[in-house]
Every structure is written in C-alpha cells, then in structure tokens.
Amino acid sequence: MDKMRLQTHSQASHEALLTGTIGGDSGWVVQKQEGSELVFARQQAASPALWFRVFKSIRAMSLTATFFPAMAVVLLNLAGGFTIDVWTLISAILAMLMLQIAVNVFNDVEDYLKLIDLPGSLGGSGVIQSGWLSVVQLKRLGWLAFVSASVLAIPALIKSPEYVLGCAAFAGLGVMGYSGKPFRFKYRALGDVFVFLLCGPILSIGVSIAATNAFDLSVIILGVFYGFIACGILNANNINDINVDSHSGARTLASVLGFTKARWLQSVYYAAALISLFCLAWMISAWLLLPCLALPLVYQHLSVLFQANYCDDVSLSAIRFDAAKLHMALSVLVCVSLIITL
C-alpha cells in the first residue's frame, strides 16, 4: 500500500482530504495524524459498482429509524378513524427519508474531516475510508438529498403551511447544523437533543399533519417514544467513540458524561421510552404494551454495557448494532399492536 505524508494544514493535505487525490492519483485516504503530519494511504482494491457505493453511503438500513415511526403514526391515525391523504403522506415520508440520507452523508463527511472516522473505525458508512467516494462526491450526494427533500415537502407545505413550515425549518436546521458549520450540534453535546426531536415529536407531528392535517397528544407521545429509542442508538454509538471523540475535540453527551454515566443515560432512555408506551396504552389500548415483549432484549443490551470495564471494551464492538436492532424490534411490535387495534 502506497503511503504519503503531508503537512496537516497545507493546501496539498486539504486537497487530499476533500478529493482523495495526490499528485493526480485518486484513492488516497488519511490513515492517522502523527504530530504535524497527516499520513495518507492509497487504496489499491478496485471499487464496486457506483450503485453499491451510493447504497452503502446512505446507510440504507438506518432509514428504518425514520420509516417505522412514520408508519406507526399512520397506523395510529387509522386506529383513530382518520382519513389518510395518501399522496401527500407518501411525498412527506420520502422527504423525511431524504433528510435522513442528507444527515447520514454530511455526518460521514464531517467525521472524516475531523479525523474521527478513519480506516478501521466502527462509525460511518466507510465509503470514504475505503476510497470508494471522496468528500466532494459525498457532499454532492448530501445536497442532492436535501434539495430532493425540499421539493418532496411542498405538497404537505401547501396543505398545512402553519405547521409544516415550522417542522421543515427545524428539520432543515437539524440536517445542516447537526455536524456542519457553524452550529455543529453533534460536537457540542447537543446531538441527543436534535435526534430526539427530529426522530421523535417533530417527525410524528409532521407525518400526522401530512396524512390527516391534524395531530393530538397521542401522536406527540408516540413521537416521544421513538425519540428516546433513537437516542438509544446515538448514545450507543457515542459510547463506543468516547475516546476518539475526546481526542479529536468533539464533545458528545456521552464523552461529556464519561463511560459510567453514559451507561446510565442509556438506561434512562429506554426507561423513558417504556413510560411513554404505558401512557399510550392507557390512552388507546392495552395492546400498546405488546412491545414489552422486547424487554429481555433491552435487559441484555444494558447488561452488556454494564459488564464492560471501559468504552472500547471488545464486548461492546456490536453495541451500536444491538441498539439499532432494538429500535427495529420495538418499532415492529408497536406497528403490530396498532394494527390489532384497527
């Protein structure tokens, strides 16, 4: 594997970071920083087909964190006897998926530029680290997703501008400011707040407005449930990255709290989600307690966390994926319970 050292703040290193190009040759990826130099290596393996690289870059499996809450809100409205505006709803859900793709892509870019996600790390899609796509190419993809989301949101905006405009403005702020300049919420220990709102109440209200032009307390509580379990995914990721984030100067809530307290924060997130579930069951139907069937999985997830001695313990290598699987399991059970109440 070819290697090259460049001064950290030089024009050449900046160009290499953005384009993956050094001396006219592409495929260069930064491996690490040593003192005042960045060490780049050129990836020799052939890149897969473009469609696969794009599919990998958007982290398609993570889109369930948006799709399932949206489906649950639709089912909740159907259970309440509302008529669904199908085409506006489909457009709104596609817009939300595009926004999540934009967040995923822009976050990969910023984590690479801040030397957080490098080859061998657990975070991100890995397309930059593999030399499959450059920072410039990913940024274009992110902007394409963001513009597409803006266009797809127009039907819902026309239908109910007083609510959708507020949701869209906050979503836009979250997408552009989550890891991007000047706000960089993720690196200022505010990522959990924005993930909770954007994957929770803001999403549920937005979907409900698009579907029925109305929302009530049950929609908000359902959003709160999804917001907390989405924070469970984020916090699990951030627990793994406490040392890397601290070294790079990125302040996540987990790195601020430290490993021990971050584990308790994970427990709080799932406990709060469970309380939200009980509130929904009290308001709608006892069937909404069906997701409690996943409590053994929650217990196992937390047990692994509390048995580990430090944040990068080998036993925690899959903790972020376990949190994502928990989100999936709980989401499916919520949707099943709402189908039963129809």
C-alpha positions in Angstrom: 0.0 0.0 0.0 1.4 3.4 -1.1 1.8 6.0 1.7 2.3 9.7 1.7 2.9 12.2 4.5 1.6 15.8 4.2 1.6 18.8 6.5 -1.7 18.9 8.4 -2.7 22.5 7.4 -1.1 22.6 3.9 -3.0 23.1 0.7 -2.0 19.7 -0.5 -3.4 17.9 2.6 -6.6 19.9 2.3 -7.0 18.9 -1.3 -6.3 15.3 -0.5 -8.9 15.3 2.3 -11.6 16.7 0.0 -10.9 14.9 -3.3 -8.7 11.9 -2.3 -6.2 13.0 -4.9 -2.5 13.5 -4.5 -0.2 14.2 -7.5 -3.0 13.5 -9.9 -3.7 10.0 -8.5 -7.0 9.3 -6.8 -7.9 6.9 -4.0 -5.8 8.5 -1.2 -7.3 8.2 2.3 -6.0 9.7 5.5 -5.0 6.9 8.0 -3.9 8.9 11.0 -2.3 12.1 12.2 1.3 12.0 13.5 2.4 15.3 15.0 2.0 18.0 12.4 1.6 15.5 9.5 -1.3 13.5 8.1 -0.5 10.0 6.9 -2.3 9.1 3.7 -2.5 5.6 2.1 -3.7 4.8 -1.4 -6.4 2.2 -1.6 -5.4 -0.4 -4.2 -8.5 -2.6 -4.4 -11.0 -1.9 -7.2 -14.1 0.0 -6.2 -17.5 -1.8 -6.6 -20.3 -0.6 -8.9 -21.5 3.0 -8.3 -25.0 2.0 -7.3 -23.5 -0.1 -4.5 -21.2 2.7 -3.3 -24.1 5.1 -3.2 -26.3 2.5 -1.4 -23.6 2.0 1.2 -23.0 5.7 1.6 -26.7 6.5 2.5 -26.7 3.7 5.2 -29.9 2.4 3.9 -30.5 0.1 6.9 -30.5 3.1 9.2 -33.5 4.6 7.3 -35.8 2.3 9.3 -35.3 4.9 12.1 -37.4 7.3 10.0 -39.7 4.8 8.1 -41.0 2.8 11.1 -42.0 5.9 13.2 -43.8 7.3 10.1 -45.7 4.0 9.6 -46.6 3.9 13.3 -48.1 7.4 13.1 -50.1 6.4 10.0 -51.5 3.3 11.8 -52.3 5.4 14.9 -54.3 7.8 12.8 -56.1 4.9 11.1 -56.9 3.5 14.5 -58.4 6.9 15.4 -60.7 6.8 12.4 -58.9 9.5 10.4 -58.9 9.5 6.6 -55.4 9.4 5.1 -54.3 11.8 2.3 -52.2 9.0 0.6 -50.2 11.0 -1.9 -49.3 13.9 0.4 -48.3 11.3 3.0 -46.1 9.4 0.6 -44.4 12.6 -0.5 -43.8 13.6 3.1 -42.3 10.3 4.1 -40.0 10.3 1.1 -38.9 13.9 2.1 -38.1 12.6 5.6 -36.1 9.7 4.2 -34.1 12.1 2.0 -33.4 14.3 5.0 -32.1 11.4 7.0 -29.9 10.4 4.0 -28.6 14.0 3.9 -27.8 13.9 7.7 -26.0 10.5 7.3 -23.9 11.7 4.4 -23.0 15.1 5.8 -22.1 13.5 9.1 -19.8 11.0 7.4 -18.0 13.9 5.7 -17.5 15.9 8.9 -16.4 12.9 11.0 -13.8 12.1 8.4 -12.6 15.7 8.1 -12.3 15.9 11.9 -10.3 12.6 11.8 -12.9 10.8 13.9 -13.9 8.1 11.5 -10.7 6.7 9.9 -10.0 3.3 8.3 -10.6 0.6 10.9 -13.1 2.7 13.0 -16.7 1.5 13.6 -18.5 4.6 12.7 -20.0 5.9 9.4 -20.7 4.1 6.1 -17.0 3.5 5.4 -17.1 4.7 1.8 -14.6 7.5 2.2 -12.3 5.2 4.3 -12.4 2.6 1.5 -11.6 5.2 -1.2 -14.9 4.4 -2.9 -16.2 8.0 -2.8 -14.5 11.3 -2.0 -15.6 14.0 0.4 -16.6 16.2 -2.6 -18.7 13.4 -4.1 -20.4 12.7 -0.8 -21.2 16.4 -0.3 -22.9 16.5 -3.7 -24.9 13.4 -2.7 -25.9 15.1 0.5 -27.0 18.3 -1.2 -29.0 16.3 -3.8 -30.8 14.5 -1.0 -31.5 17.8 0.8 -32.9 19.5 -2.3 -35.0 16.5 -3.1 -36.4 16.6 0.4 -37.3 20.3 0.0 -39.2 19.5 -3.2 -41.0 16.5 -1.8 -42.1 18.5 1.2 -44.0 21.0 -1.0 -47.4 19.1 -1.1 -47.5 19.0 2.7 -46.4 22.6 3.0 -49.2 23.7 0.7 -51.7 21.6 2.7 -50.9 23.0 6.1 -48.2 25.7 5.9 -48.7 26.9 9.5 -47.5 23.6 11.0 -45.3 22.1 8.2 -43.3 25.2 7.8 -42.2 25.1 11.4 -41.4 21.3 11.2 -39.5 21.8 8.0 -37.5 24.8 9.3 -36.4 22.8 12.4 -35.6 19.8 10.3 -33.5 21.9 7.9 -31.6 23.4 10.9 -31.0 19.9 12.3 -29.8 18.5 9.0 -27.4 21.3 8.2 -26.3 22.1 11.7 -26.1 18.6 13.2 -22.4 18.2 12.3 -21.9 21.1 9.8 -20.7 24.6 10.4 -21.4 26.9 12.1 -23.6 25.1 14.6 -22.0 21.6 14.8 -24.6 20.5 17.4 -23.3 16.9 17.4 -19.8 18.1 18.5 -21.2 20.4 21.2 -23.1 17.7 23.2 -26.5 18.7 21.6 -26.7 15.7 19.2 -29.0 13.8 21.5 -31.5 16.7 21.7 -31.8 17.1 18.0 -32.0 13.3 17.3 -34.8 13.1 20.0 -36.8 15.9 18.4 -36.2 15.1 14.7 -36.7 11.3 15.0 -39.4 11.8 17.6 -42.0 14.5 18.1 -41.1 16.6 15.0 -41.3 13.6 12.8 -44.6 12.3 14.3 -46.3 15.7 14.1 -45.1 16.2 10.5 -46.3 12.8 9.3 -49.7 13.3 11.1 -50.2 16.7 9.5 -49.3 15.4 6.1 -51.6 12.4 6.5 -54.6 13.9 8.1 -54.0 17.7 8.6 -54.3 17.1 12.4 -52.4 15.8 15.4 -53.2 15.2 19.0 -51.4 14.2 22.3 -51.2 10.6 21.3 -49.2 11.5 18.2 -46.8 13.5 20.3 -46.4 10.7 22.9 -45.7 8.2 20.1 -43.1 10.6 18.8 -41.6 10.9 22.3 -41.3 7.0 22.4 -39.5 7.0 19.1 -37.3 9.9 20.1 -36.0 8.1 23.1 -35.2 4.8 21.4 -33.5 6.8 18.6 -31.3 8.4 21.2 -30.5 4.9 22.4 -28.9 4.2 19.0 -27.0 7.5 19.1 -25.8 7.1 22.6 -24.6 3.5 21.9 -22.6 4.9 19.0 -21.2 7.7 21.1 -20.2 5.4 24.0 -18.1 3.4 21.5 -16.4 6.6 20.4 -15.8 8.3 23.7 -12.0 8.1 23.5 -11.9 9.0 19.8 -14.3 11.9 20.2 -12.4 13.3 23.2 -9.1 13.0 21.4 -10.4 14.9 18.4 -12.1 17.6 20.5 -15.7 16.5 19.6 -18.0 16.8 22.6 -20.9 14.4 22.6 -23.1 13.9 25.6 -21.5 10.5 26.2 -18.0 11.9 26.2 -19.0 14.8 28.5 -20.7 12.4 31.0 -18.0 9.7 30.7 -18.4 6.0 30.3 -20.0 5.2 33.6 -22.7 7.9 33.5 -23.3 7.3 29.7 -24.3 3.8 30.6 -26.9 5.1 33.0 -28.1 7.6 30.3 -28.8 4.6 28.1 -30.9 3.1 30.8 -32.8 6.4 31.2 -33.6 6.5 27.5 -35.2 3.0 27.5 -37.0 3.6 30.8 -38.4 6.9 29.4 -39.5 5.0 26.2 -41.3 2.4 28.4 -43.1 5.1 30.3 -44.2 6.7 27.0 -45.5 3.3 26.0 -47.6 2.9 29.2 -49.1 6.3 28.5 -50.1 5.3 25.0 -51.6 2.0 26.3 -53.6 4.0 28.9 -54.9 6.4 26.2 -55.5 4.0 23.4 -55.4 0.3 24.1 -53.6 -2.3 26.3 -52.3 -3.8 23.1 -49.8 -1.0 23.0 -47.9 -2.9 25.8 -47.1 -5.6 23.2 -43.6 -4.1 22.7 -42.8 -5.1 26.3 -42.1 -8.5 24.7 -38.8 -6.9 23.7 -37.8 -6.1 27.3 -35.5 -9.2 27.6 -33.6 -7.7 24.6 -33.4 -4.3 26.4 -32.1 -6.1 29.5 -29.5 -8.0 27.5 -28.3 -4.8 25.8 -27.9 -2.9 29.1 -26.3 -5.9 30.8 -23.5 -6.0 28.1 -23.0 -2.3 28.7 -22.8 -2.5 32.5 -20.5 -5.6 32.4 -17.9 -3.8 30.3 -15.0 -2.1 32.0 -14.3 0.7 29.5 -15.9 2.3 26.4 -13.8 0.4 23.8 -14.0 -3.0 25.5 -14.2 -5.7 22.9 -17.5 -6.8 24.3 -19.0 -3.5 23.1 -18.0 -3.8 19.5 -21.5 -4.6 18.4 -23.4 -2.4 20.9 -24.4 0.2 18.3 -25.8 -2.5 16.1 -27.7 -4.1 19.0 -29.3 -0.7 19.7 -30.4 -0.5 16.1 -31.9 -4.0 16.3 -33.7 -3.0 19.4 -35.2 0.0 17.6 -36.3 -2.3 14.8 -37.8 -4.9 17.2 -39.7 -2.2 19.3 -40.9 -0.5 16.1 -42.3 -3.7 14.6 -44.1 -4.5 17.8 -45.6 -1.1 18.0 -46.9 -1.3 14.5 -48.3 -4.8 15.1 -50.1 -3.5 18.2 -51.6 -0.6 16.3 -52.7 -3.0 13.5 -54.5 -5.1 16.1 -56.4 -2.0 17.4 -57.7 -1.1 13.9 
